[in-house]
């Protein structure tokens, strides 16, 4: 058994779910087991981009978790950083 965390946040709610999983366990398996989807019914969390400690993982079904990993689920951006910079410059 290894200890991991699954994290997701919106503007109004942040959730960190700590759990223990058996090896082997992929990112997708851990997200499903964490039941974090219950807190965010408006999002399909299994289809959103994910990362481990800020490093994007492009194959969540293949990545095998290690003890202490923190799975971060990323929300879609409303605007890109470049768009935000342009809007500030126009003001």
C-alpha positions in Angstrom: 0.0 0.0 0.0 1.2 3.5 -0.8 -0.2 6.9 0.3 -1.1 9.4 -2.3 -3.2 12.6 -2.7 -5.7 13.6 -5.4 -6.3 17.4 -5.7 -8.8 19.5 -7.6 -9.9 23.1 -7.1 -12.4 25.6 -8.5 -12.8 29.2 -7.5 -15.3 28.3 -4.8 -14.1 24.9 -3.6 -10.7 23.1 -3.1 -10.5 19.5 -2.3 -7.6 17.3 -1.3 -8.3 13.6 -1.0 -5.7 11.5 0.8 -5.9 7.7 0.2 -4.0 4.5 0.3 -3.9 2.4 -2.8 -2.4 -1.0 -3.7 0.3 -1.3 -6.4 0.1 -1.2 -9.3 -2.2 1.8 -9.6 -2.4 4.3 -12.4 -3.4 7.9 -12.1 -6.8 7.2 -13.7 -7.4 4.4 -11.2 -6.6 6.6 -8.3 -8.8 9.4 -9.4 -11.7 7.0 -9.8 -11.0 5.4 -6.3 -10.8 8.8 -4.6 -14.4 9.6 -5.4 -13.4 13.3 -5.8 -15.9 13.5 -8.7 -18.7 13.5 -6.2 -17.6 17.0 -5.0 -17.4 18.4 -8.6 -20.4 17.0 -10.6 -20.0 19.8 -13.2 -16.6 18.5 -14.3 -15.6 15.2 -16.0 -12.4 14.9 -14.0 -11.2 11.8 -15.8 -11.0 13.7 -19.1 -9.1 16.7 -17.8 -5.3 17.1 -17.9 -3.4 15.8 -14.9 0.0 16.1 -13.4 2.2 14.8 -10.6 3.5 17.7 -8.4 3.1 20.2 -11.3 4.6 18.0 -14.0 2.1 17.2 -16.7 1.4 13.5 -17.3 0.1 12.7 -20.8 -0.7 9.1 -20.3 -2.5 8.8 -16.9 -3.5 5.2 -17.7 0.1 4.2 -18.0 1.8 6.1 -15.2 2.4 3.9 -12.1 2.1 5.9 -8.9 4.8 6.0 -6.2 4.5 6.6 -2.5 3.7 10.2 -1.8 2.6 11.2 -5.3 0.2 14.2 -5.5 -2.2 13.9 -8.4 -3.2 17.4 -9.6 -6.2 17.7 -11.9 -6.1 20.8 -14.0 -9.2 22.9 -14.9 -9.6 24.2 -18.4 -8.4 27.9 -18.7 -11.0 30.5 -19.5 -8.2 32.6 -21.1 -4.6 32.0 -22.0 -1.9 33.9 -20.1 -1.2 35.8 -23.3 -4.8 36.9 -23.7 -4.8 38.2 -20.1 -1.6 40.1 -20.7 -3.1 41.7 -23.9 -6.2 42.8 -22.0 -4.1 44.4 -19.2 -2.0 46.2 -21.8 -5.2 47.6 -23.5 -6.3 49.1 -20.2 
